Amino acid sequence: MQVESPDFVVARDGSGDFESVQAAIDAVPDFRDAETTILLESGTYEEKLVVPTSKTNVTLVGEDLEDTILTYDDYNGKENRFGEEMGTTESSSCFLFGDDFTARDLTFQNTAGAVGQAVAVRVDGDRAVFENCQFLGWQDTIYTHGEDSRQYYRDCYVEGRVDFIFGWSTAVFEDCEIFCTGDEGYVTAASTTEDTDYGYLFRNCEITGDAPDDSFYLGRPWRPYAQTVFVHCHLGEHVRPEGWHNWRDPDKEETAFYAEYENEGPGFTPDERVDWARQLTDEEVAEYTLETVLDGWEPLERLADVDARSSTVDR
């Protein structure tokens, strides 16, 4: 992807405006109303990135999805420079606090591996959009942290083993591949609050992986009112027949909302699902539009604006 007129260009070889992604982010004027577009030339950027609350309307566009990588390797329990152990939040490779953040054609990665919680990206800002991005990790890959944050993921690839999409935010995953790796695990661990109308919605996604048959749950409730819905998704053989787990707390079965609608594939076994999950009716699923779930926000308008400024070129 090439942006016709980026505001900044980041290139590790020094040919751009900045050699580091963080330096480009820091140069964005605080609370800017207009969009700031930053083009990242191909390369592996080993930086612990922060998009602060004051950096609004930031768009990161990679030159190439596979070769433009934002990565770090912190994890829960690792000692910082003061000898203090990091927690899950501190493990994040990228912290995205600014509203109206957009990313395209990028890989977000945490390379810590099978050492516990190791977040690739933590998203707090409202109206965050990701298109054609990869999220690579093991446990807790994407942390949808902001309670009032609305997030939209389209044509993305998300990989992990344990609770690798988790948190409080309202998030829609559309036309994404969710790749389950390891011997067993959980795709989601929503912690939707009681007064939030919608949690996670997966639409037209492929739930794939290299995991054994019947080894992955679609989700378990990190907090009591977790909400996760899969609509028109293809579920692989690794999805367990019962579908959902109560996190060893039967009381959560009374408050969590786990549902499906017209899924398909060998992992879709509605007659064997736990009795506290449900299959949505036609009338119920009609409420799950982007406009309704995202409370009036239209992320496709943001993507259309990015399309208008971008063009694919031969490199």
Secondary structure by P-SEA (a helix, b strand, c coil): cccccccbbbbcccccccccaaaaaaaccccccbbbbbbbccccccccccccccccbbbbbbcccccccbbbbbcccccccccccccccccccbbbcccbbbbccbbbbbccccccccccbbbcccbbbbcbbbbbbcccccccccccbbbbbccbbbbbcccccccccbbbbccbbbbbbccccccccccccccccccbbbccccccccccccccccccccccbbbbbbcbbbbccccccccccccccccccccbbbbcccccccccccccccccbbbbccccccccccccccccccaaaaaaaaaaacccccc
